[in-house]
Amino acid sequence: MKIKKDHSTFRQRFAHGLQFIAVRKRRGLTLQAPPKSIVILARECYGDCILLTPLIGSLRQEYPDISIYIVAFSQIIFNFFSADPNIAGVYHAKRNIHRYFKGILLKEFDLLFNPKDHPSTHFLIQSVLIRAKHKVGHFNPNHEGIFDHLITLEQNAHESSKNLSLLNALNGNQVQPHCKPYLPPMPVSPEITSFLNTLPQGKFLGINISAGHIGGHRTIQQWSELIKSFQDNTFIIFSTPHDFEEKKALEQLHQNVLKSPSTSNIYEVGEIVKKLTLLITPDTSLVHIAACSDTPLIALYRKFLADRTQFGPLSSMQKVIISQTPDIIDIDPVEVSTALHEMLKKLS
């Protein structure tokens, strides 16, 4: 197993170097007029970006004439926001540099917002390079001198609250968000359209077997035992391409698992999740996809506090089950089945 290197010392030293270059003094965020433009640095994962959408939707409603620009650092996030009609332009900071230089670096914006609350090399570089009348970030000693307005929140505040805090800073008081998380509309294949047309609303339970981090997977045997314990319910299995063989195995093993086609984008996943009675998933983007349609949720989290506080579920009806170890494989199967029984009883 590849061990991820710790770059925190390098990032801190790099941030200190940028502080000498940028030399921006902290000041209040006082705008003489409603902002006409903002550039937002988008984090690298789907879940992060779904949790950014309440801010984007709320900015659009609060300031109808504002032009919102996104700087992406990965292709999946570039594609995600390219589909969002609220966005005026999406630019990849690591690809098509000529377009990025012309569309971002040669302009000056009213606002720049960096949603990360810790020093990130690429994010800090862009925070310095991009010209803006007001640069807003979250408080961190390494952010001093780079941003002229730093937002202070409680430790481990939820990611959506961190993002929406920009709206509060702009208005000078607590503002109720206008928008819940959403998925930008993307093409839906004929195969998925046909599949969706066969699904009556609220008749299926979803299980996501995939996760993007170490310790986020359960065994096929654990999922199989759960499915066998609920013979009166029909399940739909979600997986990434990496776990597709396990998905197929579960579909073949159990008569109460409906075979489903592969999805080609995150929006197609969301359209299926909309149809579910509830979803069971590890801590991954599916937690936040469920929030977009307020689908009831059972979420399996590792023991780490930050995982469930900063990136916890937002569905109105939810149950979070926490492993006592860094691996959700160690969650007692009885605890999962009991949670499912209880939630189905509430929904009946």
C-alpha positions in Angstrom: 0.0 0.0 0.0 1.4 3.4 -1.0 1.9 5.7 1.9 1.0 9.3 1.3 3.8 11.7 1.9 3.4 14.5 4.5 4.1 17.8 2.7 2.8 20.0 5.5 6.2 21.4 6.4 7.0 22.3 2.8 3.6 24.0 2.5 4.1 26.1 5.6 7.5 27.2 4.4 6.2 28.0 1.0 3.3 29.9 2.5 5.7 32.0 4.5 7.6 32.8 1.3 4.4 34.0 -0.3 3.5 36.1 2.7 6.6 38.2 2.0 5.7 38.6 -1.7 2.0 39.3 -1.3 2.0 41.7 1.7 -1.7 42.3 1.8 -3.0 44.0 5.0 -6.1 42.6 6.7 -9.0 44.9 6.5 -12.8 44.8 6.7 -14.8 43.5 3.8 -16.6 46.7 2.9 -18.0 46.9 -0.6 -19.1 50.2 -2.1 -21.5 48.4 -4.5 -22.8 44.9 -5.1 -19.9 42.8 -6.5 -19.9 42.3 -10.2 -17.4 39.5 -10.4 -15.9 36.7 -8.2 -13.4 34.0 -8.9 -13.6 30.9 -6.6 -10.9 28.3 -6.3 -12.6 25.0 -6.4 -11.4 22.1 -4.3 -10.4 18.8 -6.0 -13.1 16.3 -5.2 -16.7 15.9 -6.2 -18.0 16.1 -2.6 -16.2 19.3 -2.0 -17.7 20.9 -5.1 -21.2 19.7 -4.3 -20.8 21.5 -1.0 -19.7 24.6 -2.8 -23.0 24.8 -4.8 -25.1 26.3 -2.0 -22.7 29.3 -2.0 -22.8 29.5 -5.8 -26.6 29.3 -6.0 -27.0 31.8 -3.1 -24.6 34.3 -4.7 -26.6 34.1 -7.9 -29.8 34.9 -6.0 -28.3 37.5 -3.8 -26.4 39.3 -6.6 -28.3 38.4 -9.9 -25.8 40.3 -12.0 -22.6 38.8 -10.6 -20.3 36.9 -12.9 -19.0 33.8 -11.1 -15.7 32.3 -12.4 -14.3 28.9 -11.2 -10.6 28.0 -11.2 -10.3 24.2 -11.2 -7.3 22.0 -10.5 -8.5 18.7 -11.9 -10.4 17.7 -15.1 -13.4 16.2 -13.3 -14.0 19.4 -11.4 -13.5 21.5 -14.6 -16.2 19.3 -16.2 -18.5 19.5 -13.2 -18.6 23.3 -13.2 -18.6 23.7 -16.9 -22.1 22.2 -16.8 -23.4 24.7 -14.2 -25.5 27.5 -15.8 -24.7 29.7 -12.8 -21.0 29.9 -13.8 -19.8 32.5 -16.3 -16.5 30.7 -17.0 -14.4 27.7 -15.8 -10.6 27.7 -16.1 -8.2 24.9 -15.5 -5.1 26.1 -13.6 -2.9 23.3 -14.9 -4.1 22.8 -18.5 -4.6 25.2 -21.4 -2.5 27.8 -19.7 -2.9 30.3 -22.5 -6.7 30.3 -22.0 -6.3 30.6 -18.2 -3.8 33.4 -18.5 -6.0 35.4 -20.9 -9.3 34.7 -19.0 -8.1 35.0 -15.4 -4.6 36.4 -14.9 -5.1 39.4 -17.3 -8.3 40.5 -15.5 -9.1 42.0 -12.2 -12.1 40.7 -10.2 -14.1 42.3 -7.4 -13.6 39.2 -5.2 -11.4 36.2 -4.9 -12.4 33.3 -2.5 -10.2 30.5 -1.4 -12.4 28.0 0.5 -9.5 26.0 2.1 -8.7 26.7 5.7 -5.2 25.3 5.5 -2.1 26.2 3.4 -2.3 24.5 0.0 0.5 25.2 -2.4 -1.5 25.5 -5.7 -4.3 27.4 -4.0 -2.0 29.9 -2.4 -0.1 30.5 -5.6 -3.3 31.3 -7.5 -4.5 33.5 -4.5 -1.3 35.6 -5.0 -1.3 35.6 -8.9 -5.0 36.4 -9.4 -5.8 40.1 -9.2 -8.8 41.0 -7.1 -9.9 44.1 -5.2 -10.8 41.9 -2.2 -9.2 38.5 -1.4 -11.1 36.4 1.1 -9.9 33.2 2.8 -10.3 31.4 6.1 -8.1 32.2 9.1 -4.9 30.4 9.3 -1.6 31.9 10.4 -0.1 30.9 7.1 -2.8 33.0 5.3 -1.8 36.3 6.9 -0.5 38.7 4.3 -2.0 36.8 1.4 -5.7 37.7 2.0 -7.1 41.0 3.1 -10.1 39.4 4.8 -9.9 36.2 6.8 -13.0 34.5 8.1 -12.8 32.9 11.6 -15.1 29.9 12.3 -15.2 27.2 14.9 -12.8 24.3 14.4 -14.2 21.5 12.3 -17.0 23.6 10.9 -18.9 21.9 8.1 -17.6 22.5 4.6 -20.9 24.0 3.4 -20.8 26.4 6.4 -17.3 27.4 5.5 -18.3 28.2 2.0 -21.5 30.1 3.0 -19.5 32.2 5.5 -18.4 34.2 2.5 -22.0 35.3 2.0 -22.2 36.4 5.7 -18.9 38.3 5.4 -20.2 40.2 2.3 -23.5 41.1 4.1 -22.0 41.8 7.5 -24.5 39.6 9.3 -25.9 36.1 9.3 -27.6 35.3 6.0 -29.8 32.3 5.4 -28.6 30.3 2.4 -31.0 30.6 -0.6 -29.9 27.3 -2.1 -29.4 23.7 -1.1 -26.7 21.5 -2.7 -27.3 20.7 -6.4 -25.8 18.8 -9.3 -25.4 20.8 -12.5 -27.4 19.2 -15.4 -25.4 16.9 -17.6 -26.3 14.6 -20.5 -28.2 11.4 -19.6 -27.7 8.4 -21.8 -30.6 6.6 -23.5 -29.7 3.5 -21.4 -29.9 5.4 -18.1 -33.1 7.2 -19.3 -34.7 3.9 -20.0 -33.6 2.5 -16.7 -35.0 5.5 -14.8 -38.3 5.1 -16.6 -38.7 1.6 -15.1 -38.1 2.8 -11.5 -41.1 3.8 -9.5 -40.4 6.4 -6.9 -39.4 5.3 -3.4 -39.4 1.5 -4.0 -35.7 0.7 -4.0 -32.8 0.9 -1.5 -29.4 1.9 -2.7 -26.0 0.6 -1.6 -22.8 2.3 -2.6 -19.8 -0.1 -2.3 -17.1 2.3 -3.4 -15.0 5.0 -1.6 -12.1 7.1 -2.6 -10.0 6.8 0.5 -8.2 4.1 2.5 -10.5 2.4 5.1 -13.7 3.3 3.2 -14.6 -0.2 1.9 -16.6 -3.1 3.3 -16.3 -6.6 2.1 -18.6 -8.1 -0.5 -19.5 -10.7 2.2 -20.7 -7.9 4.5 -22.8 -6.3 1.8 -24.2 -9.7 0.8 -25.2 -10.5 4.4 -27.1 -7.2 4.6 -28.9 -7.8 1.4 -29.9 -11.3 2.5 -31.3 -9.9 5.7 -33.8 -7.7 3.8 -35.4 -10.1 1.3 -38.6 -8.0 1.1 -36.7 -5.0 -0.2 -35.0 -4.6 -3.6 -31.5 -3.0 -3.8 -29.6 -1.0 -6.5 -25.8 -1.2 -6.2 -23.6 1.8 -7.0 -19.9 1.5 -7.6 -17.0 3.2 -9.4 -15.5 1.4 -12.4 -12.8 0.1 -10.1 -15.4 -1.9 -8.1 -17.6 -2.8 -11.0 -16.9 -6.6 -10.8 -18.0 -6.6 -7.1 -21.2 -4.8 -8.2 -21.9 -7.4 -10.9 -21.2 -10.2 -8.4 -23.8 -8.8 -5.9 -26.3 -8.4 -8.7 -25.8 -12.1 -9.7 -25.8 -13.4 -6.2 -29.1 -12.0 -5.0 -32.6 -12.0 -6.6 -33.5 -8.9 -4.7 -30.8 -6.8 -6.3 -31.9 -5.0 -9.5 -29.2 -5.0 -12.2 -28.4 -1.4 -13.2 -26.4 0.1 -16.1 -23.1 1.9 -15.6 -23.4 5.6 -15.2 -21.2 8.0 -17.2 -21.4 11.1 -15.1 -22.3 12.2 -11.6 -25.6 13.7 -12.7 -26.8 10.3 -13.8 -25.9 8.9 -10.4 -28.0 11.7 -8.8 -31.0 10.9 -11.0 -31.0 7.3 -9.8 -30.4 8.4 -6.1 -33.5 10.6 -6.4 -35.6 7.5 -7.0 -34.5 5.7 -3.9 -36.2 5.1 -0.5 -32.8 5.5 1.1 -29.1 5.1 0.4 -26.5 3.3 2.4 -22.9 4.5 1.6 -19.5 5.0 3.0 -18.2 8.6 3.5 -17.8 9.6 -0.1 -19.4 11.9 -2.7 -22.6 9.8 -2.6 -23.3 11.3 0.9 -23.5 14.7 -0.7 -25.3 13.5 -3.9 -28.0 12.3 -1.6 -28.3 15.8 0.0 -29.1 17.2 -3.4 -32.4 15.3 -3.5 -32.7 15.1 0.3 -32.7 11.3 0.0 -32.6 9.6 3.5 -29.2 8.3 4.3 -27.2 5.8 6.4 -23.6 6.8 6.2 -20.6 4.8 7.4 -17.7 6.9 8.7 -14.2 6.1 9.9 -13.3 7.1 13.4 -11.8 10.5 12.4 -13.7 13.4 13.8 -13.1 15.8 10.9 -14.6 13.3 8.4 -18.1 13.5 10.0 -18.0 17.1 11.2 -16.5 18.8 8.2 -18.0 16.5 5.6 -21.1 15.1 7.4 -24.4 14.4 5.6 -26.9 17.1 5.0 -30.0 14.9 4.3 -32.9 15.7 6.6 -33.3 12.1 7.6 -29.9 10.5 8.3 -28.0 8.0 10.5 -24.3 8.2 10.9 -22.5 5.0 12.0 -19.0 5.5 13.2 -16.2 2.9 13.2 -14.0 2.6 16.2 -11.1 2.2 13.9 -9.7 3.9 10.7 -11.6 1.3 8.7 -15.4 1.0 8.2 -14.9 -2.8 7.7 -14.8 -2.9 11.5 -18.4 -1.6 11.9 -20.5 -4.4 13.3 -22.9 -5.7 10.6 -25.6 -5.9 13.3 -25.3 -2.1 13.8 -25.8 -1.5 10.1 -28.8 -3.8 9.8 -30.4 -2.4 12.9 -30.0 1.1 11.5 -31.7 0.0 8.3 -34.6 -1.6 10.1 -35.2 1.5 12.2 -35.0 3.9 9.2 -37.4 1.8 7.1 -39.8 1.7 10.1 -39.7 5.6 10.2 -40.3 5.8 6.5 -43.2 3.4 6.4 
